[in-house]
Amino acid sequence: MGDYDDVTAFLGQKGPYFYRTFFLLNTIFISTGFFGLFIVFVGATPTHHCFIPDSGNLSEAWRKAIIPIKVVNGQEEESKCSRYRLDVVRNLSALGYIPGRDVNLTGVEQECCVDGWSYSKDIYQSTIVTEWDLVCDNEWKTPFASSTLFMGFLIGSLLSGQLSDRFGRKKVLFGSLVAQLISVLIQAFSPSWEVFCIMFTFVGASQISLYISAFVLGTEVLSKSMREVFTTLGAFLHYCIGYMTLPWIAYAMREWRTLLIILSSVTVVYIPLWWFIPESPRWLYSQGRVEEAEAILRDAARRNRVTAPEVIFKDTEQLDVASAPKNKYSMIDVLKTNNIRCVTLMCLFLWMAVNIGYYGLSLNTSNLSGDPYVNCFLSALTEVPAYVVSTALLRNCQRRPLLSAFLLIGGGMLFLIQLIPETVEMVGKFAFTISFTVVYIYTAEIYPTVVRSAGVGICSSAARIGTIAAPYIIYLGSINKYLPYIIMGSMTVASSAVNLFLPETFRKELPETVEQMQQLNNVTMCCT
């Protein structure tokens, strides 16, 4: 197979074809910022206490005193899971006793919230917590619901790469869009918490599949000079735009079912893009579908106002592609040979360490006070500078030293997290955000076209495993408060060293075949 980038050099590095594809793919990334984070509002827990029936015939004083006061983190607040026994309080109220003056409340027996709970509607009109009373003994169900999204990420990461490499980037991209629309819509009408969790798994699988397939498609279709911009100011920044837009949509829609219906309807506007976003000609060529690849490239040349050669792919190249065995590559191929298996294992460790480190710093960041909608917006806004900086760095710096440097900074912040002011934690988050940006494009540049989606997909799966594992690592803080950060910091620093054994891809042609990948510098050396 000839060098694809050399063959398609007549298209140039910029032009209307590249700009249009860049813009359309980035609009799709905006939606991923909605569906990965709406649980922040849908699963929010409003202020609540035991419900007091109106038929209790209680005086105003006893109605206010029936909820016990507890000290939590040095502050007094109303109990969320118990009340004084209603029948006892009713009798005391009927006898005319005054709470606190005539009756010592500490001696009154308490009971659980047998009549349910009363929830504040100052911020949220309804959430899944208020819908199904996911508080007190059922409080674990809310974080479990969130974990089903990560399980969906894991499943989608494993499957989308194989499907994309076999059936094409475009088909998987729009199939994921439709699956996401249907999943969120069904979730909006969930009759129970169990159905909500099941559908949330499908939402996660379709969302990450959408992200990976769009990312790989953009990496393969866009010119070499636009790939770095596509990763940073493209995919990641537009995801962040969706993240920043979400709280304002949620602010307008305070009822969780309505919010999900609105978000799912947003997906509909992307369906017509099927007729405007091309399939990857690089993938078509790797599959031996030369005529289809040429048709897309000639259309690209027309839009870029350049003249395509009369024969884009030489006869010998077409003969090689046509006569080559039509191998159907799968995730097994990224682990098949010793060299590629070694690279894959290092990439898996790299992705897991980056994800655990970022999540660990996020867990330790103090909660912002004030309005939750503003807090969500500010949380997304803090990542924008990292994406802007990483754009310049990716265009001018080699991948290996760049990624290792920011992994060391992030790991250092994890080691020092107990000794430095909380504001310095943002330096660590900044470093891990840049690390995530670099590791995405770095991985896509390492793997060849025939298994690129599978490679990125399996690495993304490692990141999901890291997300699931991080809370358990944080739990080790109950044994020793330094232990979680020593573990995560050690993993991050170790990953910065492992990264140095991966091949450098800066300003190099994307590999098309497994054989070309094995010819990259460091692949053989690192495995030896």
N, C-alpha and C positions, 0 to 999 in steps of 0.2 A: 504494500500500500504506500502510495506516495505521500509526501509531506502536505497535509491538508492546508496549513497556514500559508505555505508558499504558493500552492495552487490557487488559493482564494485571495492572494495579495492584491489582485486588480481592483477589489472592492474599496481599497483604501482603509484608513483607520477611523474615519468619521463620515457622516452623511445622513440623509433623511431616513434611510432604512434602519441604521443603527439607532438613531435618535427615537424613532417611533417605537421600535422594539423595547428600548430602554424604558421609555415612558410607560408603555402599556404593562410591562411586567412589574414595574414599581407600583402601579396603582393596585395590582393584586396583592402586593406585600402589605399594603395598608390594612387590608381585612384581617391579616394574621395577627395584627396588634389588638383587634377586637376579641377574637375567639379564644385566644390563649389566656386572657386576663379578666374576662367578665365575671369570673367567680369572685373577684374582689368585692363586687357589689351584690351579685346574686346570692353569695354565701355569707354576707355580712350578718353579724349578730347585734341587733339593737339592744339598748338598755331594757331590762325586763325584770319582772318579779312575779310572784304567785298571783293568780287571778283571784279577786275577791267578789263573789256573787252579790248582786244588788239585793237579793232576797235575804241577806244575812241580818238585816235589821240592826245594823251597827251605828253607833254614834260617830260623828265625824272624827272625834279624838281617837276612838278605837280603830276606825278605818285606816288612819294614818299610822297607828302604832302596831298593827297586826303583823307587819313585816319586820322581822328581827334586824338589828344593826350589827354588822360584823366589821372587823378590822382586817383590811387586805392591803398588804404592802405599806403598812403604817397609816392608812387612811380609812375612815369609816364610810361604809356604804351599805345599802339595803341588801339583804340576803336575796340571792337569785333562785334558790332551790328549796326554800322552806318558808313556813309561816307559823304563827302561833295557832294552835288548834281552834278551828272556827267555832265549834260548839261551845268550847270553854269561853272564848272571847265573847260570843253572843250572850251567854249567861251573865258574864261580868258587866257587859254593856247594859243589859236589861235591869240589873241591880243598881245601876247608876254610878258604878265605880269609875274613877278617873285613872287612866294608865300612868304609871310613874309616881303618882301621888298616893293613891289608895292601894295600888297593886304593884308589887315588884315583878317586872316582866321576866327577869331571869328565872323565876320559879315556874313560869307557865310552860306547859308541854308544847313541843313543836311537832309539825307534820309536814310531809312533802306536798308539792303542789298538785293535790288531787283534782282540782278543778281547772288545771291548765295554767297558762301564763298570760300576763298582760305585757304587751310590747310597746315601747315608745315608737311613735310615728313622726318624730321630729325630723328624722333624716330619711328613713326608708318607709314606704307604704307597706311593702311586703318583700320578704326574701324567702329562700327555701327554709331558713331557720324558723321564721314565724309561721310558714305554711305547715311544716311537719314537726314543730316543737323540737328542734335539734339542739336542745340545751340540757344542762345537768347530766343525767345518766346517759342521754343520747348525744352529748356534746361531741363525742368522738366521730360522729357521722359526718360532720362538716369537713374536717381535714381529710377524712377518708374519701369524700366526694372529690376533693381536690386531687387526691392521689390517683383517682381513676383517669383523670386527664393525662397525668404523666404515664400511666400504663398505656393509654392510647398513643401517646408520643412514641413509646417504646415499640409498640406493634406497628405503627405507621412507618417508623424509621426502618424497621426490618423488611417490610413488604414493599414500600414504595420504590426503593432502589431497584429491586429485582423486576418489578412491573415496568418501571421506566426504561430499564435497559432492554427489556424484551419487547414491549409494545410501543415505546416511543415516549418522549418527554411530554409532548403536547396532549396526548390522550390521557395520560395519568394526571396532568395538571388540571384539565377541565373535568375529568372524572372526580377528582378530589374536591373541586369546587361544588359540584352537584351533590356529592356525598355530605359535604359540610353544610350546605343549605338545608338538606333534608334532615340531618341529624339534629341541628339546632332547632329547627321548627318542631320536630317531634318532642324534643326536650322541653320546649316551651309549654307543651300540653301534658307533661308528665303527671300521671295520677298518683305517683308515689315516689318516695326517695329512691327506692330500688331502681325504678325505671329511669329516673334522672341520672343515676350513676352509670347505668348501662349505656345510655345515650351519650354521656359525657366521655366515655371511652371511645365511642365512634367519632365524636367531635375532635378529640385529641389525635386520633389516627389520621383523619382526613386533613386536619390543620397542618400537621408536620409533613404529611405527604405533599400537600400543596406547596409548602415552603421549599422543600427539598427539590421537587421537580421544577419549580419556577427558577430556583437558584441555579440548578445544573443547566437548564435550557438557556438562561441568560449567559452563563459562562461559556457555552459552546457557540452561541449565535453571535454574540457581540465581538467586536474587534479586540485585539490584544491590549490596546491602549485604554479601552473602556471597561475592562474586566475589574480592575481595582476599584474604579468609581462605582461600578454596579454593585460590588459587594458592600461598600461602606455607605456612600451617599445614596446608593440605590436600595438594596435589600434591607440592610439594618436600619438606615435612617427612616425609610418609609414604614417599616414595622414600628419604629418609635413614634412616627406621626399618628399611626392608628392607635397606639398606646396612649398618646396624649389626647386624642379625640374621644376615646372611650368614656372618660369621666364626665364629659359635657353631655354626651348622649344619655348616660346613666342619670345625670342630674335632672334632665328633662323627663326621663321615664323612671319614676321611683318604684314602679311595680315590676317585679322580676320577670313575670311572664310576658308583659308588654315589651320589656327591654329585649328579651330574646327574639321575639317576633320581629321587632324593628331591625335587629342585627342580622337575622337570617335574610330579611328582605333586601339588605344591602348587597348580598351576594348575587342577586339576580342581575344587577347591572353589569356584572363581569361576564356573563354567558355570551353576549354578542361578540366578545373579543376573540372567540374561536375563529372568526373569519378575518382577523387582523394579525394575530400572532402566528408566526410560521413554526413548523416543525424544525428541529435541529438538522440542518443539512449535513453536519458533521456526523450525527448519529446515523442518518439515512445512508451516508456513504460507507460507514463502518459495517452496515448491514447488507451491503451490496446493492442497495436501491439507488443506483447511480443516476438514473433518469430523473427521479423525483428530486434528488439533491441538486442536480443541474437546473431544474426548473425554478427552484427557490433562489438559487444563486443568480440566475438571469433576471429574475424579478428584482432582486436586491440591487443588481447592477443598474437596471433601469431607474430605480428610485434614487440611487446615488448619482445618477447622470454620468455613469462611466460605461465604457464599452467592454463587454465580456468577450473573451477570446472565442473564436469559432468552436473550438473544442476545449472545454474546461478541464476534463479529466482525460489524460492521454489514453490511447487505445490499450497500451500495455498495462496501464493502471486499472482500466476497466476489466481487462481480461483477468488480471490478478484477483480483483475483487469478485468477479463472477465465478472464477474457478476455485476460489478459496472455500473451504468447508464452512457452511453456515452454522457456526458454533452458537449455541444459545447459552450465553453467560449468565451466571447466577451469583449469589453471595458466596457460594463455596469457592469461586474462582479467586476471591481476594484473600483466601487462606490456603490455596492449593499448593503453590510452589514455595520453597523455602524463603526465597528473597522477598516475595510479595507478602507472605505470611508474617515475616519479621517486620516489614514496614507497617502492615495493618495492626499488629499488636502494639507497636509503639504509638500509632495514631489513636488507638483505643484508649491507651493509658493517658495520652495527652488530653483528649477530649474530656475524659472523666475527671482528671485533675483540675482542668479549667472550670468545669461546671461546679464541682464541689467547692473550689475556692471562692468562686463568685457567690454561690449560695450561702457559704459560711459567713462571708462578710455581710451579706444582706440580712442574715438572721441576727447579727450582732448590732446592726445599725439601730439607733434609738428611734422609736416611733415618733413621727412628726405630730405635733399637736395641732388642733384646729380641724377644719373641714376635711372629711375624707376624700371628697372629689378634688379639692385643691392639692391634697397630699399625693394623690395618684398622679396628677398632672406634673407635679414637681419631681416625683420619682422618675418619671419618664424623661423629663427635661434634663436631668443630670447626666444622662447618657449621650446627649447630642454632642457635647464637646469632644468626647472620646471618638465618635464616628468621624467628625471633621478632621481631627488630628490624624487618625489612622489612615484617612484618604491620602494625605500628603506623604505619610511614612511608607505606605504600600507602593506608591509610585516611585519612590526613590531609595528604598532600603531592601536589603536581602531579607528573605523570610525567616531564616533560622536565627540569626542574631537578634532580629526584631522581636520575635516571639519569645525567645529565651530571656531577653532583657525584661520584658513586661511580666513574665511569669515570676522572675526573681523579685520584682517590685511587689507584686501581689502576694507572693509567699512571705516576703519580709513583713508586710502589713499584718498577715495572720500571726506571725510570731510575736509581733509587738502590740497586738490588739489590746492586751490587758495593761499595757504600760503607757500608751499614748492617748491624747485627747480623742474624743469620739469623732471630731471633725476631720481628723487625719484619716479615718477609715475610708473617706471618699477617695483618697489617693489610691487605695487598694481596689475600690470598685472601678475607678477610672482605668487602672491597669488591667483588670480582668475583662472589662468591656472591650478594650483594644485587643486583648488576647483572643477573645471569641471572634472578633472580626478577622483577625489574621488567620486563625486556625481554619476557618471556613474556606477561605480562598486558597490557602496553602494545601489543604486536603484535596480540593477539586483540581488543583494543578498537578498533584502527584499522581493521581489515578488516571489510567488511560480511558478513552472515550467508551470502550466496550464494557467497562465495569465502573464508570465514574459514579453513576447514581447509586450502585450497590455499595461502593466504597464510602461515599458520603453518608449513605443511609445507616450502615453498620456503625460508623463512628458516632453518628447522632444518637444511635441506640445506647452507646456507652455513656453519652452525656445524660440520657434519661435515667440510666442506672445510677449515675452519680447523684442526680436529683433525688431519687428515692432513698439512696443510702445516706445522704447528708443529714437528715433529721436524726437518724440513729447515731451518727457520729457526734452530733451536738448533744444527744442524750448522755453521752459519756461525761459531760460536764457535771453531772450529779455525783460522779466519783471524784473527779478533780477538774476544777474549772479551766485549767490550762490544757488538759489532755486533748479536747477536740481540736484546738487550734494548732497544737503541736503536730497532730496527725495530718490535718489538712495542709499546714504549712510545709511539712516534710514532703507530702505528695506533690505539691506545686513546685518546690525547688527541685525535686528529683525529676519531674517532667521537663523542667527547663534544661536539664542535662541530657535527658533522653532525646529531646528535640534536636540536639546538635548532631545526632547520627542519621537524621533523615536527609534525603537529597535536597539540594538547593534548586528552586524552580524559578527564581527571579529572572525575568526577561528571557525565558526559554520557551520553546514551542510546547504546546500541550501534547502529551503522548497520545497516540491513537490506538496502539495495540499493547498487549501485555509485554511483548518483546521490547518495544520502545521504552516502556517503563523500567524494565530491568537494565536498560543501558544508561539510565540516569546515574550521575555521580553519587557515590555513597551507598547505593542500594546493595551492591555486593559486599562492600567493605563493612557496612554496619552489621550485616548478617553473619559475616565471617567472625 
